[in-house]
């Protein structure tokens, strides 16, 4: 394949040297709003994962008691689980509602990569709160990720990330071990972020 074709393919993955401006992100989201979810197994992060994807399920203990659970829910509502500064959500603190489209910005290899996702379901129970979003065509992966917090019968509060994914672009498939490394980094940093967020809220 010619270098020019490879560069064109990379350009389709929405890289930016500098953090994109509001107008660029708004235009991107407006374009993505017309597209359906980029995979057929919508909602299956809530049940058994579908085949032919990589499966991930991780959780961490945040603490114990109603104050911790309340703080954990508040952190999810503010998207505090996204590790700053190398990931960002736009709009900032987007409302958690089914059908909401968000831009996910990731800083990798000195560039900002702009991706699109849509909230596909929410969880609102007395002891369980969260949501899942699925990838839109403007995302370099295909799949679904669920972020949730729950309080078990012993009062312990847990943060969980469940996801199924696979490359949405041949260039990601080519370098998928690297992509999987950054997925694991995201999980690790997200969990640390949630521990910090709930600790800050319950000690103030």
RAHU-V628074 format. One record per pair of residues at least 6 apart in sequence whose C-alpha atoms are under 8 Angstrom apart, sorted by the first residue. I is the first residue (numbers start at 1). J is the second residue. Records with the same first field share a line. If there is no record, write none. Layout:
# RAHU-V628074
I: J, J
This chain:
# RAHU-V628074
10: 171
13: 113, 114, 115, 138, 139, 140
14: 113, 114, 115
15: 111, 112, 113, 114
16: 111, 112, 113, 114
17: 110, 111, 112
18: 111, 112
19: 112
20: 112
25: 90, 103
29: 101, 102, 103, 116
32: 116, 136, 137, 138
33: 101
35: 136, 137
36: 136, 137
37: 118, 134, 135, 136, 137
38: 134, 135, 136, 137, 142, 143
39: 135, 142, 143
41: 50
42: 120, 134, 144
43: 120, 121, 132, 144
44: 50
45: 132, 144, 145, 146, 162, 163, 164
46: 146
49: 55, 164
50: 164
53: 143, 164, 165, 166
54: 164, 165, 166
55: 162, 163, 164, 165
56: 161, 162, 163, 164
57: 160, 161, 162, 163
58: 160, 161, 162, 187
59: 158, 159, 160, 161, 191
60: 158, 159, 160, 191
61: 156, 157, 158, 159
62: 68, 72, 156, 157, 158, 159, 194, 195, 198
63: 156, 157, 158
64: 151, 155, 156, 157
65: 151, 155, 156, 157
66: 155
67: 202
68: 157, 198, 199, 202
69: 149, 150, 151, 157
71: 197, 198, 201, 202
72: 149, 159, 194, 197, 198
73: 129, 130, 149
75: 81, 194, 197, 198
76: 130, 147, 148
77: 93, 94, 95, 96
78: 92, 93, 94
79: 89, 92, 93, 94
80: 193, 194, 197
81: 190, 191, 193, 194
82: 88, 89, 186, 190, 193
83: 186, 189, 190, 193
86: 106, 107, 108
87: 104, 105, 106, 107
88: 104, 105, 106
89: 102, 103, 104, 105
90: 102, 103, 104, 105
91: 102, 103
94: 102
96: 119, 122, 131
97: 119, 121, 122
98: 118, 119, 120, 121, 122
99: 118, 119, 120
100: 118, 119
101: 116, 117, 118, 119
102: 116, 117, 118
103: 114, 115, 116, 117
104: 114, 115, 116, 117
105: 112, 113, 114, 115
106: 112, 113, 114
107: 113
114: 138, 139
115: 138, 139, 140
116: 135, 136, 137, 138, 139
117: 133, 134, 135, 136, 139
118: 133, 134, 135, 136
119: 131, 132, 133, 134
120: 131, 132, 133, 134
121: 131, 132, 133
122: 129, 130, 131, 132
123: 129, 130, 131, 148
124: 130
127: 150, 151, 152
128: 148, 149, 150, 151
129: 148, 149, 150
130: 146, 147, 148, 149
131: 146, 147, 148
132: 144, 145, 146, 147
133: 144, 145, 146
134: 142, 143, 144, 145
135: 141, 142, 143, 144
136: 142
139: 168
140: 167, 168, 169, 172
141: 165, 166, 167, 168, 169, 172
142: 165, 166, 167, 168
143: 163, 164, 165, 166
144: 163, 164, 165
145: 161, 162, 163, 164
146: 160, 161, 162, 163
147: 159, 160, 161, 162
148: 159, 160, 161
149: 157, 158, 159, 160
150: 157, 158, 159
151: 157, 158
152: 158
159: 191, 194
161: 187
167: 173, 176
172: 179
